[in-house]
Amino acid sequence: MKVKIPSLLFLLLLVLHSCENKTQKATESKSSAVQKVGRVETSKIDTTSMVAPFEVITDFVEVENDPYEPEIIYPETGNTAADFLPNLNIYKIQYQAKGDLNKDGRDDLVVVLVHKESKIADRPMLILLQNKEKSYRLDKISNKVFPVEYNEADYKHFDTEDISVEDGQLYINLYSIGPSGNIFASFKCRGNDFVLDNLEGNFRGAGGSSIITYNSSTGEISTVDTNTMEEDMPSKSHTSKSKQKRYLFENTSITNFFLEDN
């Protein structure tokens, strides 16, 4: 029995050592396999179709919120000034003048329209020429020549406004004791156009006054500035040539004329 015990111990140790070696080899083999699989999978991944996390797309198409504005259509012919009110029923006649504008012996009409709801809307001005049978035809429309009536603070730009037709010319007179000053304009028929003939602006401020005039026959814009702070009220004058030969009724703002590069 003494001989067999060492033998059994030896065999037991041998078996344990063999199992330990197998376990170590299996672990090494598994680790190697995992590394190999990891390398293979990584090399086979198609990264071209991947989207990076938290990617922000900035290529947006901006869409303007531009509400639809219906077109204003004016009748081309009529028997009275009221017949030329536009289709949307948003205007009414504010001023009206009668006289021969194109020197054909017939009385024409000039009409200023005002918006029924908005005080700061444009005031269209229409020139209606009379036909032989006493009806009228729409000849010119200007959304610029006659100024907006009120400012954003709900104050009138001019205290008094009037229009008239005399000696073949259209006269527009605007009066204000405020910064808008006094504006006097006249238009006349030349061929098929109505053009600015004369324009005068009188302006007063603290310590001075200015008179600015435009004369179509000379093509000159003249300015006279007066210093009212001094007893003798000295004046300085300046004259320059206008940049255009004609300023059409449709495109001319008589209140902004001297502020623009004319």
DAKA-V837630 format. One record per run of one state. SS is the DSSP state (H for helix, E for strand, - for the rest). FROM is the first residue (numbers start at 1). TO is the last residue. If there is no record, write none. Layout:
ss=SS from=FROM to=TO
ss=SS from=FROM to=TO
This chain:
ss=- from=1 to=1
ss=H from=2 to=44
ss=- from=45 to=46
ss=H from=47 to=49
ss=- from=50 to=76
ss=E from=77 to=78
ss=- from=79 to=80
ss=H from=81 to=84
ss=- from=85 to=90
ss=E from=91 to=99
ss=- from=100 to=107
ss=E from=108 to=115
ss=- from=116 to=124
ss=E from=125 to=130
ss=- from=131 to=135
ss=E from=136 to=142
ss=- from=143 to=149
ss=E from=150 to=150
ss=- from=151 to=155
ss=E from=156 to=156
ss=- from=157 to=159
ss=E from=160 to=166
ss=- from=167 to=168
ss=E from=169 to=175
ss=- from=176 to=181
ss=E from=182 to=190
ss=- from=191 to=192
ss=E from=193 to=205
ss=- from=206 to=207
ss=E from=208 to=215
ss=- from=216 to=219
ss=E from=220 to=227
ss=- from=228 to=234
ss=E from=235 to=241
ss=- from=242 to=247
ss=E from=248 to=248
ss=H from=249 to=251
ss=- from=252 to=262
